[in-house]
Amino acid sequence: MGVSHGALIFPCLAWRLVAGGCVLPLTREGFQPAAVTAGPQNKLIMANAAGMLLFADLDDFTIQEDVQFSQGSKDSNIQGLTMTSPESTYLYLGAEQKSQVLEYEWHSSHRVFRTFNLLGLPRDAASEAQHLGLQSLTFVPTPASSQEGYFYASTGISGDVYIYEVPLLSEGAVQSASSVKLWSPLASTAAAVHHVEGMAYADGHLFVCYNVEDSTRLLIFQLLASGLPGRLREQHQLDVQHVADLAVRKSTEEEWQMFFICQDKR
């Protein structure tokens, strides 16, 4: 990655996602996106708080809704979305109020197989409108973990990121995971708490974004072999407003494609 803005590739599609509000070429009317991840077969996968799950084809901009998930998850308040691999048939969705990760098989069975409770993740169940629970979610693969990787989860209560080793290789429909590390990507002060709005893993790097007035602050961290955060490699101030989450994929050896979804604040 270069040190300039030009090293971060924003396709035309990404800017259309940012600029269009809640009526977008890659969404549906009234759809307020809350989470996004890069999926298989050149697709973006998006979810909203109401549980609507959309697969957006980046080749022809067509949209396909996973109706089975949308019908069965209306009370989940989805705010996070990730995959253990872009080619996996499983999605992991972060439910805000209950601080849970839902393991959903999207390809054939279209059902939630397991639920993981994220113990110790701060939340305020009485303040649903304030987004004071799970805010974003991403998976970082590493052979250093006995469960093939770590889930990074942020919260709307503090600026901290909680790193969990979720028991992916264990059996059981409902399981719990404890945080193995607490991390603050951007130090908060008494005057301002910097909440992580979105996180994405790609090729050994962790991308973390914040809303800062009318722009987005993006931090890029190199990850250690342990799967834990390493040094800050780059930071950028982007002309992107009201960001809710981001997806990242590496397109060439030197370039990255980044896709931001934003809340309509009108």
Phi, psi and omega in degrees: 000139178278178182264358182253172179301328184295343180284343179256109187274121176251098179300161176308323180301318182297319180292328176293323176297319182289317193275343192273359183070220184264358175247100193234155175300332183252016175224194178237157183303131181085356181278117177258102184293140179241334184209152182211150172210155175282128185247192181282163172054044176057047179239149166258139177247128183233148177224153173243174185297331181283354177097009176284131184241120183241140173249116183255122180279122182279353177275314184238005176065021176280156183239136173232128179265137172275092188295325182298317179290318182300323181285332186259005186225032185294337181256013185280335183053064184290130177230349181228151183206129180203171176225152175284339175202143180300339181262005181287156175264009179245138170251150175238115186249132181268120178266121190296302191292326183264359182050056183234156170246124180260126178267112188240126177269112190264345192277316185230308184281330180054055177212158176279119181273318184219156175235130179245123176274126179270096184291136176084358178284119184299140177205159177229093185296342181274356186236057185302321184290344185266359180053058183254022174242215179302131186248324179204163187208137172210157181250134178243109180285143176197137176290349178288342179268140177288349180246022175075359177162182182239146170264128175260126181231133175252165183227153178279358181273321182227178177266011184274155172246129180259128183254123186241143169257092184282136184285069182294331185266004178261162178261159181128132184290327179232122181222167181236155178223141177256151180289134178264345180199145174249131188223139177243099182298325182226120186296132175270162178235175178297334183271337185209132172255125183265105180274134175287121180270327182204150176221148177209139176259141173202120169049054175081008181231150176244126181255125185233130182234151182228149168275126178230099184054244183255031180212180179239131174261126183245126176247137181239117182250140171276135182268146178282166177299337178286350185086002180263162186295139175250218185283154172286121183266318179212160168215147185218148171252118188247146179277066180229125185256145172057043181295140178251329180189172177214156172235145184224141171215150180272126183260323175219180180299332185250352190233152179231146172254132182235135182236118179258140168247146187227149176277143176279117183256013182285000000 
